[in-house]
């Protein structure tokens, strides 16, 4: 398994997108976003996506340099069409429009339709926290990606529909970001590319029986992901269903439905920014978030546990480690990246 520094991967990825016709600044946004996902330990949203995005650009599925078109706008709302532009680029364009609205009004909400895959949602919560803002964010797969079966079912009906919420503190932000399935589809894809079995509790085959074979998501007869929650999977499925409804319904895009191909193309998204300054006040907000996070961290631990972990901690710890030791790229993933780079005549790093 080759290992690369983050700077090497950013440079390679940016060069590949530029060679595929993406404007320099946009290529940099996407490259940094993907590599940051790897640094945080979320390889499912990292450079493994590069060949996928490049393929979409070649086919015209994604449009390099697509503008963000505002469909509807009020003092507190922006509904936008991303024109199948690169998702990370369009997500930041939307946040740039929402941020001044939230600073003025206390809250601002925005949606995206026809948007490329926007990557790791936690990145946008971290961006908001630097502005002392709280964020709610969710996406669906714009009608496609129906890989999650309802409890008791044997066929996928909704996509993995992640939810993200983040709040600032005086120190590091607290950020949750997880799919409403037992695992993100990209994590199954990572296991598939590594030629390794999926963990217990992620997948069922086409009969509804548990399986560890990640290929069931990609080969016929197809299996499905199961919702998170174990014996209470109805909770994960219910949350995923509501997020699907909100993302498709509010954005003017699509909810999961059989009119779309199974393979996902991109996202419909909902972002809501909250400005604590115009609610209980920023000082009060930070005092309370500092107090509660410190109180939780002070909890006595069970045998073998050295410290209480809060949401966002694992990503920060993994980033520290990978900045020091490099980012491992599975052989199967690297083969696909190397093939795409060679076709684009982009030199590979040593």
N, C-alpha and C positions, 0 to 999 in steps of 0.2 A: 504494500500500500504506500504510494508516494506521499511525501509530506512537503508542504510549501509554506513559506511565510505569507502573511496576509497581503503584504505589499506586492509580492509576486503574483498572487492570484488576482488582485485588483487590476494590476497592469495587463495581465493576460486577458481577463474578461472584458475590460474596457476596449482593448485592441480588437477583440473578436466582434464586439457590437459595432464598433466604428467601421470595421471591414464589411459588416453586413448592412451598412448604410445608415446607422443611427447617428444623429448629431453628437458631437463630442461631449457636450455638457450632459445630455440625456444618458449617454453610454456610461459616464462616470457615476451618475446617480444610481443606475441599476447595478453596476459592478460593485460599488461600495455597499449597497443594500444586500446583495447576495452573499458577499464575503463576510459581512457583519453577521449574517445568520449562521454561517459556518463557525465564526468565532464564538458565538453564543451557544454552540452545540446543537443548533437546529439544522443539521445537514440536509434535511428534507426540503428546506427553503433556501438552500445555498447554491453553490456552483453546479450542483447536479441539474439545475434548471436551465443552465446556459444552452445546451444543445436543443432543449425544448423550445426556448424563446427564439433561437436562431432559426429553427425549422419553421416556426410560425411566421417569422419575418420573411423568409424565403418564399413561403407559400402565399404571402399577402394577407394572412390571417391577422397578424399584427402590423400596424402601420407606423413606420419610423417617423418621428417628429409630428405625430398627429396632435392637433390642437385640442384643448379642453373646451367644449362648447357648452355654454350655460343655457339650460332649457328653461329654468325658472329661478328667480331670485327675489328675496325679500330682505329686509334688514337683518334677519336671523337665519335665513335658509338659502342654500344653494343646491339646486338639482342640476347635475351635469352629465353630459354624454362624453365619454372618453374616446370615442371613435376608434376603439380597439388599439389605442396607443399602449405603450409599455406601462404596466400598472404602477410601478413605483414612481415613475415620473408623474403620472396623472394624480396619484394619491397626494403627492406633495403639492401639486398645483391646487388641488382642492383645499388642503390644509392652509395654504397661503391665502386663500380667499376667506376661510372661516376664522382664522386667527384674529384679524382686526374686528370682525363682527363680535366675537366672544369677548374681546377686551372692552368693547363699547357697551354691549347689551348683557353680558354675563353668561350667555349661552348661544351657541350657533350649531346648526345641524346641516349636514350635507350628504348628498348621495352621488354615486357613480353608477352608470350603466355602460354596457359595451366597453368594459375595461379589461385590459390584460391582467394577468395574475399579479396581485400587488405585494406578494411576499409575506414576510413575518409581520403580523399586526403589532406585536410588541414594540417594534421599532418606532411606530407612530405615537404610541403612548409615551415612550421615552422622549421623543421630540416635544410632545405637549408638556411633559413635566418640566423640561428646561425653561418653559415659559410660565411656570407655576400654574399650569392648567391640568385639569383632569379630563380623561378621554374615555368614551365608550365607542367601540368599533366592532363591526361584524361584517362578514361577507358570506355570500353563497357562490355557487359555481355557475350562475347565470343560465340555469335550466339544465346544465350538463352535470357530469360527475356524480350521478346518482348511485353511490356505492354503499350507502348505509341502509341496512334493512330495519324495518320496525321490529320491536320485540315480538317474537313468534313468527316473523316472516322469513322468507327464503330468497327474496330479491330486493336489491337496493331501490329505495324510493326517494331519498333526499341525499344531498351532498354532505360533506363533513362539517360545513357551516361553523367555523370557529368564532369565538367571542373573545374580545379583549377589553379589559378595563385597567386603567392606570391612574395613580394619584401621586403628586409630588409629596415629598417630606423635606425637612431641612437638609437631609443627606441624600441617600439614594432613593429613587422612586420605588413604589410597590406596583408591580405589573403582573396581571394574569393574562395569559394568552393560550387558549387551548381549543382544539377541535371538539365538537360534541359527539364524535365517534370515539371508540376506544383508543384509536391512534389516527394521526393524520395520514391521508393517502400517500403523501410524500415519504413518510417513514416506512410504509410498506414497500414503496418503490425502492427506497434505499436498501432494504433487506433483499429485495429481488435482484438489484444490481450487484450486491455483494455476494449473491448466491447463498444466502443464509436464511434459516427458518425465521418466521415471525414469532414473537413471544405468544404464550398462551393468552387467550382472552381477547385477541384482536379480530379474528376472522372466522367466518363460517363458509363451508362449501355450498354448492348449488342445492344440496338437500337440506341445508340448515345445520349440518353437523359441524362441530368445532374442527378447525384445521390450523396448522402452522405453516402451510404452503403459501408464500406470498404471490405465487403465480396465478392463484385463483381470481385475483382482481383484473388480470390482463389476458387470460386465455379462456376459451370456451371449454366446458360449461362454466360460467362465471359464478364465483362466490361473492360474498359481501363483507364489509366491515360491520361490526355491531356497535350500537351506541355505548357511550361510557355509562358506568353505573353498576356493572355486574348484575346482581340479582335485582337491582332497581334500575335497570336500563331504560325504563320508561321515563326516568328523569332526564337522562341524556338525550333521548329521542324527542321528548317534549320540548326541551330547550332548542335543539337543532331545528325542529319543525317551525317554532315561532321565529327564529332568526331567519330561516329561509323565507317565510312569509313577509317579514319586515323588509329584508333586503330586496327581494323581487318586487314586492308591492309598492314600496315607497320610491324606489329608484326609477320606476318606469321600465325596468328590465324584465327579467323572468324569474319565476320560482322554478324549482325542479319539476320537470315534466317530460314525458316521453317523446315530445316533438323534437327534442334536441338530441344530438349524438351523445353517446355515453362519455366519451373522452372529453375532459374539461378544456375549455378555451381560455376562460378568464373569470372575472368576478362581477357581481353587482354588490355594492358596498353602502354601508351607512356609517357615518362618523358623527359624533356629538361631542363638542368641546364645552367644558364648564369652567368658568372663571370664578374661583373662590372669592376674589376681591369684591364681587358684586352680590355675593350670597352672605355668608357669615363673616367674611373678611379673610384676607390671606393670612394674617398673623394668627387668627383663631384656627384656621384650617391647618396650618403647619404645626401649631401647638398640639392639636388633637391627633394629627397623623404621627407626629413624633412620639407623643405619649403612648398611643396604642401600640405602635410597632415596638417601642422599647419594652412595654409591658409583656407583649407576646414573646419577645426574645428572652425575657427573664424567666420564662417558664421552666420549672425543673424538668430534666430529661430522663428518659428511661435508660437502662443499662446499654452501653455501646453507642449512645448518641452523644456527640460532643457539643452540638449547638442546634438551636431551633433555626430552621430555614424558612425564610419568607419568600413569597413569589417575586421572582426577579433575581434572587440570590444565585441560583444555579447557573444562570446565564452569565452573570458577572464573574463568578469563579472560573467558569469554563473559558471565558474571554481572557482572563489573566493568564491562564495556563497556555492557551493556544497562541497568544501573542508572544509568549516566551519560547514555546517549543514547536510551533508551526501547526498547520491545519492538515490532518490526514485526509486524503481523498481516496475512496475505495477504488480498487482496480477497475471494476466495471464502469464506474462513473468517469474515471480518467480516460478510459478507452474511448468513450463517447465524446468527451471534451477534445481529446487529441485529434480524433477523426474530423470533428467540425472545424478545429483550428487549421488543420492541414488543408481542408477544402477551401478555407477562406484565405489561405496563404499567410497565416499568422504564425510566426515562429514560436515553438514551444520552449518553455524554460527548461534548464538542465534539471 
